Amino acid sequence: MGDVFNVRALDKTSKAHRARLAGRKADKRKLADKKRRGVDTVDRTGNSKKELEFSGRRAKARAHRASERAQRRLHAPVVEAAVDADPPPLTVVVQGPPGVGKSTIIKSLVKHFTKHGLRDVVGPVTIVAGKKRRVTFVECPDDLPGMIDCCKVADLALLAIDGSFGFEMETFEFLNVLQTHGFPKVMGVLTHLDGFKDSKRLKKVKKRLKQRFWGEIYDGAKLFYLSGLGAGGRYPRRETLNLARFVSLAKVRPLSWRLAHPYVLADRFEDVTDPALVEADPTANRSVAVFGYLRGANLKAGARVHIAGAGDYGTAAVAALPDPCPLPEKAKKRRLVEKEQLIYAPMGNVGEMLYDKDGVYVNIDDWKVNFSKRQQQQGDADGAAGADDAEPDEGVGMVHALQDASTTINDRLQGADIQLISGGRRIAAPALDGSGDEGEGDDEDGDDVSGASDDEYDSDGSDGSDGSDDDDDDDD
């Protein structure tokens, strides 16, 4: 027997559609209804989340940021009272204990900016670091008086620290002197890191020295790492580029005391005392000319100046000289041209131009002097010329022949003559410039310039006269 199922009749009536009262579609429908009725759809009640936020940490951060922005507005840009529009170079002092690599840092930076290699760092070295910035590098001596003098003029201090040894007494002494002179901007440079073979130990040393450096300066102070020496006895290019980037873009705020007082960092000095006076009395008072960029306020003639380590002296005259290391041209350029990458280090005999009080001197290297016969001149002076005096090639010999000429080309042309036809009369130089007779150069009868007709010559081109006539023509 089969199973019995109860079948109920289904209700065919359907329920009415109920529109959504919440959700994305409901919000769209409400917004469209407001627009259709002309109701303003802009929410003007404000952000309720920010109004109801009572987090103390976030409120403190917002207040701190607002105070920083207000304080930043109060710091008006300070402009040095320079004589002209171009500001003086930025003074960068490189300080560190002996043997830490101060000279190598300066050589690497100078090579990066100017493509010029320095043999020795002597005195201030001024280079063009960009289209609107020049930098003067000064190597700080290890004695305390030298540190005091460098702190007086430093705009940026690079502290060279031996990574394999750590901080030394010279670094702490220099920092204490900086604090008494306004404490300019300071950046650190770690050297001698190539002695660490273990990477984990090197990482720990870097972290320890960085924390100590931040404790001496401030949290977040820049600290650069320079590993071993590369090609040419300089630091690697990538590490030097990183350091040079921060030096060229460093924002230095000038100190108020320096802005109110004029001072000069002497690039070079010269004794201009009369030699006869010095020969008569070696202990006589000397007159010294000091050259350098004027910083701070204007310097008046006759004012008393203080020379570090020498005392107070009076100024006889103050004069403005041409800029020995000018900024590039003000034309719109994306980068410096090779010719505009300048360097000025007069104490180190670097550069081609030497600006003096009464003139400008050009220093040309020996390898740049072309076609000079130094060996031959030295051989003639000694009385015996060597085998090296021979001309290297034909071209150089021709140039040397032009150098040895005692008369000019015009003087040689005055006594020269020319013969156009074999056996004809020679024409002297005055006839070439139109000073001779007008009939000599052009004969109306068709004769040649020598005045002889065509029938005077044989068919073979020889003259019918004897040799005596030729001699007479030659004498004419």
C-alpha positions in Angstrom: 0.0 0.0 0.0 1.2 3.5 -0.7 1.8 6.3 1.7 -0.8 9.0 2.2 0.2 12.7 2.0 -1.8 15.7 3.1 -1.7 18.4 0.5 -2.6 21.9 1.5 -3.7 24.5 -0.9 -1.1 27.4 -1.2 -2.3 31.0 -0.7 -1.8 32.8 -4.0 -2.0 36.3 -2.4 1.6 38.1 -2.3 2.7 40.6 0.4 3.2 44.3 -0.5 6.9 45.5 -1.1 8.3 47.3 1.9 11.0 49.9 1.0 14.3 49.9 3.0 14.4 52.6 5.7 18.2 52.4 6.4 21.3 51.6 4.4 23.0 52.8 1.3 19.9 52.7 -1.0 17.8 54.5 1.6 20.3 57.3 1.9 20.4 57.7 -1.9 16.6 57.9 -2.0 16.4 60.4 0.8 19.1 62.6 -0.9 17.3 62.5 -4.2 14.0 63.4 -2.4 15.6 66.4 -0.8 17.1 67.6 -4.1 13.7 67.3 -5.7 12.0 69.3 -3.0 14.9 72.0 -3.1 16.2 71.3 0.4 19.8 72.1 1.2 21.8 68.8 1.3 25.1 70.2 2.8 25.8 68.9 6.3 26.4 71.9 8.5 26.4 70.2 11.8 30.2 69.6 11.9 32.2 66.6 12.6 30.7 65.0 15.7 33.7 62.7 16.1 36.1 65.5 16.7 33.6 67.3 18.9 33.2 64.3 21.1 36.9 63.3 21.2 38.4 63.7 24.7 41.7 61.8 24.2 44.4 63.5 26.3 47.3 62.2 24.2 45.8 63.4 20.9 44.8 66.7 22.3 48.3 67.3 23.6 49.8 66.4 20.3 47.5 68.9 18.5 48.4 71.6 21.0 52.1 70.9 20.6 51.9 71.1 16.8 49.9 74.4 17.0 52.5 76.0 19.3 55.3 74.9 17.0 53.6 76.5 14.0 53.0 79.7 15.9 56.7 79.8 17.0 57.9 79.1 13.5 56.0 82.2 12.3 57.8 84.3 14.9 61.2 83.4 13.5 61.6 85.9 10.8 64.4 85.2 8.2 67.7 86.8 9.2 69.7 88.3 6.4 73.3 89.3 6.8 74.1 93.0 6.2 76.4 92.2 3.2 77.9 94.8 1.0 76.6 93.2 -2.2 73.8 90.8 -3.0 76.0 87.7 -2.9 76.4 86.4 0.7 79.8 85.4 2.0 80.8 81.7 1.9 79.6 79.3 4.6 82.4 78.6 7.0 82.7 74.9 7.7 85.2 73.9 10.4 86.4 70.3 10.5 87.6 69.3 13.9 89.0 66.1 15.4 91.9 64.6 17.3 95.2 63.9 15.5 95.1 61.1 12.9 91.3 60.9 12.7 91.1 62.0 9.0 90.3 65.7 9.0 92.4 66.5 5.9 91.0 63.4 4.1 87.4 64.7 4.7 88.3 68.1 3.2 90.1 66.5 0.2 87.1 64.2 -0.5 84.6 67.1 -0.3 86.7 69.4 -2.5 87.2 66.6 -5.0 83.4 66.0 -5.1 82.5 69.7 -5.6 85.3 70.9 -7.9 86.8 67.7 -9.5 90.2 69.1 -8.2 92.5 67.1 -6.1 94.3 68.7 -3.2 97.7 67.6 -2.2 97.8 69.4 1.2 95.2 71.3 3.1 96.8 74.7 3.9 94.7 77.6 5.1 91.1 78.2 4.2 89.8 76.4 1.0 86.8 78.2 -0.7 84.8 76.3 -3.2 81.5 76.8 -5.1 79.0 74.2 -3.8 76.0 75.3 -5.8 74.3 78.0 -7.8 73.7 80.1 -4.6 76.2 78.8 -2.1 79.9 78.9 -1.5 81.7 76.9 1.3 85.0 77.7 3.0 86.6 74.6 4.6 88.9 75.2 7.6 90.9 72.5 9.3 90.9 73.1 13.1 94.2 72.7 14.8 94.6 70.4 17.8 95.6 73.1 20.3 93.1 75.0 22.4 93.9 78.6 21.0 93.2 77.3 17.5 89.9 75.7 18.7 88.8 79.1 20.2 89.6 80.9 17.0 87.7 78.4 14.9 84.7 78.5 17.1 84.4 82.3 16.7 83.9 82.0 12.9 82.3 78.6 12.5 78.9 78.4 10.8 78.9 74.6 10.7 81.2 72.3 12.6 82.0 68.7 11.4 83.2 66.6 14.4 85.5 63.8 13.1 85.3 60.9 15.5 87.5 57.8 15.3 85.0 54.9 15.2 87.6 52.3 16.3 88.6 54.3 19.4 85.6 56.5 20.4 85.3 60.0 21.7 88.5 61.7 22.8 89.3 64.7 24.9 89.7 67.1 22.0 86.1 66.6 20.9 84.7 67.4 24.4 87.0 70.5 24.7 85.8 71.7 21.3 82.1 71.2 22.3 82.6 73.2 25.5 84.2 76.1 23.6 81.3 76.0 21.1 78.8 76.4 23.9 80.5 79.7 25.0 80.4 81.0 21.4 76.7 80.5 20.6 76.8 76.8 19.7 76.4 76.8 15.9 75.1 73.8 13.9 77.1 70.6 14.5 77.3 67.3 12.6 79.4 64.3 13.3 81.5 62.1 11.1 82.6 58.6 12.1 85.8 57.4 10.4 88.1 54.3 10.6 85.1 51.9 10.4 87.0 49.6 8.0 88.8 47.9 11.0 85.6 46.1 12.1 85.4 42.7 10.4 82.2 41.6 12.3 79.1 43.3 11.1 77.2 42.7 14.4 80.0 44.4 16.4 80.1 47.3 13.9 76.4 47.8 14.3 76.6 47.9 18.1 79.5 50.4 18.0 77.5 52.7 15.6 74.5 52.6 17.9 76.6 53.2 21.1 78.4 56.2 19.5 75.3 57.6 18.1 73.5 57.6 21.5 76.5 59.2 23.1 76.7 61.8 20.3 73.0 62.6 20.8 73.5 63.0 24.5 76.3 65.6 23.9 74.5 67.6 21.1 70.7 66.9 20.9 68.5 64.0 19.9 68.4 63.5 16.2 71.8 65.2 15.4 73.2 64.1 12.1 76.0 61.5 12.2 77.6 60.2 9.1 79.6 57.0 8.6 82.8 56.9 6.5 84.4 53.5 5.9 87.8 52.8 4.5 89.7 54.8 1.9 89.0 54.3 -1.8 90.8 55.4 -4.9 93.2 58.3 -4.6 93.4 58.1 -0.8 89.8 59.5 -0.4 86.6 58.2 1.0 84.1 56.3 -1.2 82.1 58.5 -3.6 78.7 57.4 -2.3 79.5 58.2 1.3 81.1 61.5 0.3 78.1 62.4 -1.7 75.8 61.9 1.3 77.9 64.2 3.4 78.3 66.8 0.7 74.6 66.8 0.2 73.9 67.8 3.8 76.7 70.4 3.8 75.5 72.1 0.6 71.8 72.2 1.8 72.4 72.9 5.5 70.2 75.7 6.9 72.4 77.8 9.3 70.9 80.5 11.4 73.5 83.3 11.9 74.2 84.4 15.5 73.0 87.8 16.6 76.4 88.8 18.0 78.1 88.1 14.7 75.5 90.1 12.8 76.3 93.1 14.9 80.1 93.0 14.6 82.2 92.9 11.4 84.8 90.2 11.2 87.0 88.8 8.4 88.4 85.2 8.0 91.7 85.9 6.3 92.2 83.8 3.2 95.8 85.2 2.9 98.0 88.1 4.1 101.0 89.9 2.6 103.7 92.1 4.1 103.7 95.4 2.2 106.4 97.1 4.2 109.0 99.0 2.3 112.0 96.5 1.8 114.5 99.3 2.3 113.0 100.1 5.7 113.1 96.4 6.7 116.7 96.1 5.6 117.7 99.2 7.6 115.8 98.1 10.7 114.6 94.5 11.0 112.6 95.4 14.1 110.6 98.2 12.4 106.9 98.3 12.4 105.3 96.3 9.6 102.4 97.0 7.3 100.4 93.9 6.5 97.6 93.6 3.9 94.9 91.1 4.9 92.5 89.6 2.3 89.2 87.9 3.0 85.4 88.0 2.9 83.8 90.5 5.2 81.0 89.0 7.3 78.6 90.6 9.7 78.3 94.4 9.7 80.2 96.9 7.6 83.8 97.6 8.4 84.8 101.3 8.5 88.2 102.6 7.6 90.3 103.6 10.6 88.5 101.4 13.0 90.4 99.3 15.5 90.5 95.6 14.8 91.5 92.7 16.9 93.8 90.0 15.4 93.6 86.7 17.2 96.8 86.0 19.0 98.4 89.4 18.1 96.3 92.1 19.8 94.4 95.3 18.7 95.6 97.3 15.7 94.4 100.2 13.5 93.3 99.9 9.9 95.0 102.3 7.4 92.6 101.6 4.5 89.7 99.3 3.6 89.1 98.5 0.0 86.7 96.2 -1.9 88.4 93.9 -4.4 86.9 91.7 -7.1 85.5 88.4 -5.9 88.1 85.7 -6.4 85.5 82.9 -6.2 82.3 84.3 -7.7 79.0 82.6 -7.8 77.8 81.2 -11.2 75.9 83.3 -13.6 72.3 84.0 -12.8 71.0 82.3 -16.0 68.6 79.5 -15.5 70.5 76.3 -15.4 69.7 73.0 -13.9 73.3 72.3 -12.7 76.7 73.8 -12.5 78.8 73.9 -15.7 82.3 72.4 -15.5 83.9 75.8 -16.0 82.0 77.3 -13.1 83.1 74.8 -10.5 85.7 77.0 -8.9 88.1 76.7 -6.1 90.1 79.4 -4.2 92.9 78.4 -1.8 95.7 81.0 -2.0 97.7 79.7 1.0 97.7 76.2 -0.7 98.8 77.6 -4.1 95.6 76.2 -5.6 93.8 78.0 -8.5 94.9 80.1 -11.4 94.0 83.7 -10.3 95.7 85.7 -7.6 94.1 89.0 -6.7 96.4 91.6 -5.2 95.9 95.2 -4.1 97.5 96.6 -7.3 96.9 93.8 -9.8 95.7 90.4 -10.8 98.2 87.6 -11.4 97.6 84.5 -13.4 99.3 81.3 -12.4 99.7 78.7 -15.2 100.9 75.2 -14.5 103.9 73.9 -16.4 102.0 71.1 -18.0 99.6 73.7 -19.5 102.4 75.7 -21.3 102.4 74.6 -24.9 105.4 74.7 -27.3 107.9 75.9 -24.7 111.6 75.1 -25.2 112.6 75.0 -21.6 115.1 72.2 -22.2 116.8 74.1 -25.1 117.0 77.3 -23.0 118.5 75.5 -20.1 121.0 73.8 -22.4 122.0 77.1 -23.9 122.5 78.6 -20.5 124.7 75.7 -19.4 126.7 75.8 -22.6 125.8 72.4 -23.8 122.5 71.4 -25.4 121.5 67.7 -25.1 120.0 65.4 -27.5 116.5 66.1 -26.2 116.6 69.5 -27.8 115.6 68.1 -31.2 112.2 69.0 -32.5 109.6 66.3 -31.7 107.8 66.5 -35.0 107.3 68.8 -38.0 104.3 70.7 -36.6 106.0 71.6 -33.4 109.1 72.7 -35.4 107.0 75.0 -37.5 105.5 76.7 -34.4 109.0 77.1 -32.9 110.2 78.7 -36.2 107.4 81.2 -35.9 108.4 81.9 -32.3 112.0 82.5 -33.4 111.0 85.1 -36.1 112.7 88.4 -35.5 110.7 90.4 -38.0 107.0 90.6 -38.8 105.3 89.5 -42.0 104.7 93.1 -43.1 108.4 93.9 -42.8 109.3 90.9 -44.9 106.8 91.8 -47.6 108.3 95.3 -48.0 111.5 93.9 -49.6 109.8 91.0 -51.5 109.2 90.8 -55.2 107.4 88.4 -57.5 108.0 87.1 -61.1 104.8 86.0 -62.9 106.5 84.7 -66.2 109.9 83.0 -66.5 112.3 85.5 -67.8 110.0 88.5 -67.2 110.6 91.5 -65.0 110.1 91.1 -61.3 107.4 93.2 -59.6 108.4 94.8 -56.3 106.1 95.0 -53.2 105.1 98.7 -53.7 103.5 97.8 -57.1 101.3 95.2 -55.4 99.5 97.7 -53.2 98.9 100.2 -56.1 101.7 102.6 -55.3 103.6 101.9 -58.6 102.7 103.0 -62.1 99.3 102.1 -63.3 100.5 100.9 -66.7 102.8 98.3 -65.4 100.2 95.9 -64.1 97.8 96.1 -67.2 99.0 96.9 -70.7 96.3 98.0 -73.2 98.2 96.5 -76.2 97.9 93.0 -74.8 101.5 92.9 -73.7 102.3 91.0 -70.5 103.1 92.6 -67.2 106.8 92.7 -68.1 106.2 95.0 -71.1 107.5 92.5 -73.7 105.3 91.5 -76.7 104.5 87.9 -77.6 106.7 88.0 -80.7 109.8 88.6 -78.6 109.7 85.0 -77.4 110.5 81.9 -79.5 108.1 79.1 -79.9 109.9 77.2 -77.2 109.1 80.0 -74.7 112.7 81.2 -74.4 113.8 84.8 -74.9 115.5 85.8 -78.1 118.0 88.0 -76.4 121.2 86.8 -74.9 122.0 86.2 -71.3 123.2 89.8 -70.6 119.7 91.1 -71.1 118.4 88.6 -68.6 120.9 89.8 -66.1 119.8 93.4 -66.7 116.2 92.5 -66.2 117.0 90.7 -63.0 118.8 93.8 -61.8 115.8 95.9 -62.5 
